[in-house]
Amino acid sequence: MTSYNNFSRIDANTSTIYSLETTFSRTIKFILLFIAELGSICCSLFVLFNLILKRTLRRALHNHTIITLVAVSFSHNITDLPMLLDYLRRGYALSSTFCLMWNFFGWSNYAIGIWTTTWASFERHLLVFHSHLINTFRTKIFFHYIPLSMCIIIPWNYYVFLVFFYPCTNIFYQSILFCGFCCYAYNDQLVFFNWFAFGVIPTSLITVFSISLIVRMIAQKRRVQRRFQWRRYRFMVIQLLSISFLCMFYYIPTIILGIIQIFLPRFGSDIQMLYLYYIGYLWPSLTPFFCLSTLQELWVKKRERVFSPMLLRDTHVNRLNKRIKSIEHVPERNAL
């Protein structure tokens, strides 16, 4: 969702719309995305339930960006993705209002998710190497809560304006993905700004921050020569890197395609419309699973409950003590 030229095959002379989808391709995409949606919703609810209701997890600063990303994923799964599935099932969008809301939810969820991931990539540097900067309530407000809030408020309000209040007339093509986009997409300068602000910049920053975090962790471990620091931040770093690399896996190729399309406008348009936009829906759908797999607190507690040898030993000892006590009381009863 970050390429520069967002267009469909529309003949300007005859106003004929050539659909790039077939019934078979829509069916396959519908099945795959529907399965991903169901699993993602269940996983999102489980992760949010644990992170929000458990106080220790809720108060951990590094979990706040995870809560935001999972919440964005959940919003994606109940707003944007159902509209795409309905479009794939019917082969067309229901109405102009449907097209308008589809564009809003699709682009706003994407923008919030990409910038929240960008902030999480930078914030991990603060939490690991400069934790003293966020020790007090005032510094937490300035270095944590305000930036995270801006990653949500600014993109959301920006797309509210573009989709609902931009001074132009929308002409939707209901047989095309996203109904051919809103009318602001015909402003080349604005489209270029969106591609740069919500594609090139955040993806580049995520790449730089993620790679530099790995380099700094390795250098810190060699210099200090103490293993407890790696053990302390290991899951926090792995959590970020898994989400970041998932994001980079999709958006780096689309950005490269967008750069090529600046000079060759129709280069790769078929691949873009048939595959890349749909693959982009997998990023928010898979995010909850990556978050769950790296939540150390949940997995440690689960292992302790099920496999802890200490619990097994204690249970065995308690049973032996009960048997000994019962044997000791037998002579007393006989004596009576």
C-alpha positions as CSV (number, residue, x, y, z in Angstrom):
1,M,0.0,0.0,0.0
2,T,3.0,2.3,-0.4
3,S,3.7,2.5,-4.1
4,Y,3.7,5.8,-5.8
5,N,1.3,5.4,-8.7
6,N,-2.0,4.0,-7.4
7,F,-4.0,3.4,-10.5
8,S,-6.2,0.9,-12.2
9,R,-6.6,0.1,-15.9
10,I,-9.2,2.7,-16.8
11,D,-9.5,3.9,-20.4
12,A,-10.0,7.6,-20.3
13,N,-11.5,7.8,-23.7
14,T,-14.2,5.1,-23.4
15,S,-14.5,5.1,-19.6
16,T,-14.2,1.3,-19.8
17,I,-12.9,-0.4,-16.7
18,Y,-10.8,-3.5,-17.2
19,S,-10.9,-5.7,-14.1
20,L,-7.6,-7.3,-13.2
21,E,-9.3,-10.0,-11.1
22,T,-10.9,-13.3,-12.1
23,T,-13.4,-15.4,-10.3
24,F,-10.9,-18.1,-9.4
25,S,-8.2,-15.6,-8.1
26,R,-10.8,-13.8,-6.0
27,T,-11.9,-17.1,-4.5
28,I,-8.4,-18.2,-3.6
29,K,-7.7,-14.8,-2.0
30,F,-11.0,-14.8,-0.2
31,I,-10.3,-18.2,1.4
32,L,-6.7,-17.3,2.5
33,L,-7.6,-13.9,3.9
34,F,-10.7,-15.3,5.6
35,I,-8.6,-17.9,7.4
36,A,-6.1,-15.3,8.4
37,E,-8.8,-13.0,9.7
38,L,-10.4,-15.6,12.0
39,G,-7.0,-16.6,13.5
40,S,-5.9,-13.0,13.8
41,I,-9.1,-11.9,15.6
42,C,-8.8,-14.8,18.2
43,C,-5.1,-14.1,18.7
44,S,-5.6,-10.4,19.0
45,L,-8.3,-10.8,21.7
46,F,-6.1,-13.2,23.7
47,V,-3.1,-10.9,23.6
48,L,-5.1,-7.8,24.4
49,F,-6.9,-9.6,27.2
50,N,-3.6,-10.5,28.9
51,L,-1.8,-7.3,28.3
52,I,-4.6,-5.0,29.4
53,L,-6.1,-6.9,32.4
54,K,-2.8,-8.1,33.9
55,R,-1.4,-5.1,35.8
56,T,2.3,-6.1,35.5
57,L,2.0,-6.5,31.7
58,R,-0.1,-3.4,31.3
59,R,2.4,-1.1,33.2
60,A,5.4,-2.3,31.3
61,L,6.3,0.5,28.9
62,H,7.6,-1.7,26.1
63,N,4.1,-3.4,26.0
64,H,2.3,-0.2,25.2
65,T,3.4,-0.2,21.6
66,I,2.5,-3.9,21.3
67,I,-1.0,-3.1,22.7
68,T,-1.3,-0.4,20.1
69,L,-0.2,-2.6,17.2
70,V,-2.5,-5.5,18.2
71,A,-5.4,-3.0,18.6
72,V,-4.7,-1.7,15.1
73,S,-4.6,-5.2,13.9
74,F,-7.9,-5.9,15.5
75,S,-9.4,-2.8,14.0
76,H,-8.1,-3.9,10.6
77,N,-9.7,-7.3,11.0
78,I,-13.1,-5.9,11.9
79,T,-13.3,-2.9,9.5
80,D,-11.0,-3.0,6.5
81,L,-10.5,-6.7,5.9
82,P,-14.3,-7.6,6.0
83,M,-14.8,-5.0,3.3
84,L,-12.1,-6.5,1.1
85,L,-13.6,-10.0,1.7
86,D,-17.1,-8.7,0.7
87,Y,-15.5,-7.2,-2.5
88,L,-13.8,-10.5,-3.3
89,R,-17.0,-12.4,-2.7
90,R,-19.2,-10.2,-4.9
91,G,-16.7,-9.0,-7.4
92,Y,-17.7,-5.4,-6.8
93,A,-18.2,-2.9,-4.0
94,L,-21.7,-2.3,-2.7
95,S,-22.0,1.5,-2.8
96,S,-20.1,4.8,-2.8
97,T,-20.4,5.0,0.9
98,F,-18.9,1.5,1.1
99,C,-16.0,2.7,-1.1
100,L,-15.5,5.8,1.1
101,M,-15.3,3.9,4.4
102,W,-13.1,1.2,2.8
103,N,-10.5,3.8,1.7
104,F,-10.6,5.5,5.1
105,F,-10.2,2.3,7.2
106,G,-7.6,0.8,4.9
107,W,-5.3,3.8,4.7
108,S,-5.7,5.1,8.3
109,N,-5.1,1.6,9.8
110,Y,-2.0,1.2,7.6
111,A,-0.6,4.7,8.5
112,I,-1.1,4.2,12.2
113,G,0.5,0.8,12.1
114,I,3.5,1.8,10.1
115,W,4.3,4.8,12.3
116,T,3.7,2.9,15.5
117,T,6.2,0.3,14.4
118,T,8.6,3.1,13.5
119,W,8.3,4.6,17.0
120,A,8.6,1.1,18.6
121,S,11.9,0.6,16.7
122,F,13.3,3.8,18.1
123,E,11.9,3.4,21.6
124,R,13.6,0.1,22.0
125,H,16.9,2.0,21.9
126,L,15.7,4.2,24.8
127,L,14.4,1.3,26.8
128,V,17.6,-0.7,26.4
129,F,20.4,1.9,26.4
130,H,18.9,5.0,27.9
131,S,16.3,3.8,30.4
132,H,17.3,6.6,32.8
133,L,15.5,9.1,30.4
134,I,12.1,7.6,31.2
135,N,12.4,7.0,35.0
136,T,10.1,9.8,36.1
137,F,6.4,10.5,35.3
138,R,7.3,13.7,33.4
139,T,9.9,12.0,31.2
140,K,7.5,9.1,30.5
141,I,4.9,11.7,29.3
142,F,7.4,13.4,27.1
143,F,9.4,10.5,25.7
144,H,6.8,7.8,25.7
145,Y,3.1,8.7,25.9
146,I,3.1,11.8,23.6
147,P,5.1,10.2,20.7
148,L,2.9,7.1,20.8
149,S,-0.3,9.2,20.9
150,M,1.0,11.2,17.9
151,C,1.5,8.0,15.9
152,I,-2.3,7.4,16.3
153,I,-3.8,10.9,16.3
154,I,-1.9,12.5,13.3
155,P,-2.5,9.7,10.7
156,W,-6.1,9.2,11.8
157,N,-7.0,12.9,11.5
158,Y,-4.9,13.3,8.3
159,Y,-7.0,10.6,6.5
160,V,-10.2,11.9,8.0
161,F,-9.5,15.1,6.1
162,L,-8.3,13.4,2.9
163,V,-11.2,11.0,2.6
164,F,-14.1,13.1,3.9
165,F,-13.2,16.7,3.5
166,Y,-10.7,17.1,0.7
167,P,-12.2,19.6,-1.9
168,C,-12.9,17.3,-4.8
169,T,-15.6,15.0,-6.2
170,N,-15.2,11.3,-5.7
171,I,-15.8,9.1,-8.8
172,F,-15.7,5.4,-7.7
173,Y,-15.3,2.4,-9.9
174,Q,-16.9,-0.3,-7.9
175,S,-15.4,-3.3,-9.8
176,I,-11.8,-2.2,-8.9
177,L,-9.8,-2.7,-5.7
178,F,-10.5,0.3,-3.3
179,C,-13.0,1.4,-5.9
180,G,-10.2,3.2,-7.8
181,F,-9.3,5.2,-4.7
182,C,-10.7,8.6,-3.5
183,C,-10.4,11.7,-5.6
184,Y,-7.4,13.0,-3.7
185,A,-5.3,10.2,-5.3
186,Y,-5.5,12.1,-8.6
187,N,-3.3,14.9,-7.2
188,D,0.2,13.6,-8.1
189,Q,1.9,15.9,-5.5
190,L,-0.3,14.7,-2.7
191,V,0.1,11.0,-3.7
192,F,3.9,11.5,-3.8
193,F,3.8,13.1,-0.3
194,N,1.7,10.2,1.1
195,W,4.0,7.6,-0.5
196,F,7.0,9.4,1.0
197,A,5.6,10.2,4.4
198,F,3.8,6.8,5.0
199,G,6.1,4.6,3.0
200,V,9.7,5.6,2.3
201,I,10.4,7.5,5.6
202,P,8.9,5.0,8.1
203,T,10.2,1.9,6.3
204,S,13.7,3.4,6.1
205,L,13.7,4.4,9.7
206,I,12.5,0.9,10.8
207,T,15.3,-0.7,8.8
208,V,18.0,1.7,10.3
209,F,16.7,1.4,13.8
210,S,16.4,-2.4,13.7
211,I,19.8,-3.0,12.3
212,S,21.5,-0.5,14.6
213,L,19.8,-2.1,17.6
214,I,21.3,-5.5,16.7
215,V,24.7,-3.9,16.2
216,R,24.5,-2.0,19.5
217,M,23.4,-5.0,21.4
218,I,26.3,-7.1,20.1
219,A,28.8,-4.3,20.8
220,Q,27.4,-3.7,24.3
221,K,27.6,-7.4,25.1
222,R,31.2,-7.6,24.0
223,R,32.3,-4.4,25.7
224,V,30.6,-5.0,29.1
225,Q,31.1,-8.8,29.0
226,R,28.0,-9.4,31.1
227,R,25.3,-11.8,30.0
228,F,22.5,-10.6,32.2
229,Q,21.9,-7.5,30.1
230,W,21.2,-9.7,27.0
231,R,18.9,-12.0,29.1
232,R,17.1,-9.0,30.4
233,Y,16.3,-7.4,27.0
234,R,16.4,-10.5,24.8
235,F,12.7,-11.0,24.4
236,M,12.1,-7.2,24.1
237,V,14.6,-7.0,21.2
238,I,13.4,-10.2,19.5
239,Q,9.8,-9.0,19.7
240,L,10.7,-5.8,17.9
241,L,12.8,-7.4,15.3
242,S,10.2,-10.0,14.4
243,I,7.6,-7.3,13.8
244,S,10.0,-5.0,12.0
245,F,11.3,-7.7,9.7
246,L,7.7,-8.7,8.9
247,C,7.0,-5.1,8.0
248,M,10.2,-4.7,6.0
249,F,9.5,-8.0,4.1
250,Y,6.5,-6.4,2.4
251,Y,7.2,-2.7,2.3
252,I,10.8,-2.6,1.0
253,P,9.8,-4.3,-2.3
254,T,6.8,-2.0,-2.7
255,I,9.0,1.1,-2.1
256,I,11.4,-0.2,-4.7
257,L,8.5,-0.7,-7.1
258,G,7.3,2.8,-6.3
259,I,10.7,4.3,-7.1
260,I,10.7,2.6,-10.4
261,Q,7.2,3.8,-11.2
262,I,8.3,7.4,-10.8
263,F,10.2,6.9,-14.1
264,L,8.1,4.1,-15.6
265,P,4.6,4.8,-14.4
266,R,3.0,1.5,-15.5
267,F,5.9,-0.8,-14.5
268,G,4.7,-3.7,-12.4
269,S,1.1,-2.4,-12.2
270,D,-0.4,-5.9,-12.8
271,I,1.7,-7.4,-10.0
272,Q,0.9,-4.5,-7.8
273,M,-2.9,-4.8,-8.3
274,L,-3.1,-8.6,-8.3
275,Y,-0.7,-9.5,-5.5
276,L,1.1,-6.7,-3.6
277,Y,-2.0,-5.0,-2.2
278,Y,-3.4,-8.3,-1.0
279,I,0.0,-9.4,0.6
280,G,-0.1,-6.1,2.4
281,Y,-3.2,-7.3,4.3
282,L,-1.1,-10.2,5.8
283,W,1.1,-7.8,7.8
284,P,-1.5,-6.6,10.3
285,S,-3.1,-10.0,10.3
286,L,0.1,-11.8,11.3
287,T,1.2,-9.1,13.8
288,P,-0.7,-10.6,16.8
289,F,0.9,-14.0,16.3
290,F,4.4,-12.5,16.3
291,C,3.6,-10.5,19.4
292,L,2.2,-13.6,21.2
293,S,5.2,-15.7,20.3
294,T,7.6,-13.2,21.9
295,L,5.6,-12.3,25.1
296,Q,8.0,-13.9,27.6
297,E,5.7,-13.3,30.6
298,L,2.9,-15.4,29.2
299,W,5.1,-18.3,28.0
300,V,7.1,-18.4,31.2
301,K,4.0,-18.6,33.3
302,K,2.5,-21.3,31.1
303,R,5.6,-23.4,31.3
304,E,5.8,-23.0,35.0
305,R,2.2,-24.2,35.4
306,V,2.5,-27.2,33.1
307,F,6.1,-28.3,33.1
308,S,7.7,-26.8,36.2
309,P,9.8,-29.6,38.0
310,M,9.6,-27.5,41.2
311,L,5.8,-27.8,41.2
312,L,6.0,-31.6,40.4
313,R,8.5,-32.0,43.2
314,D,6.4,-30.0,45.7
315,T,3.3,-32.0,44.8
316,H,5.2,-35.3,45.2
317,V,6.6,-34.2,48.6
318,N,3.2,-33.1,49.8
319,R,1.8,-36.5,48.9
320,L,4.6,-38.2,50.8
321,N,4.1,-36.0,53.9
322,K,0.3,-36.8,53.9
323,R,1.1,-40.6,53.7
324,I,3.6,-40.3,56.6
325,K,1.2,-38.4,58.8
326,S,-1.6,-41.0,58.1
327,I,0.8,-43.8,59.0
328,E,1.8,-42.0,62.2
329,H,-1.8,-41.6,63.3
330,V,-2.6,-45.3,62.8
331,P,-0.9,-46.6,66.1
332,E,-2.7,-44.0,68.1
333,R,-6.0,-45.1,66.8
334,N,-5.2,-48.8,67.6
335,A,-4.1,-47.8,71.1
336,L,-7.4,-46.2,71.7
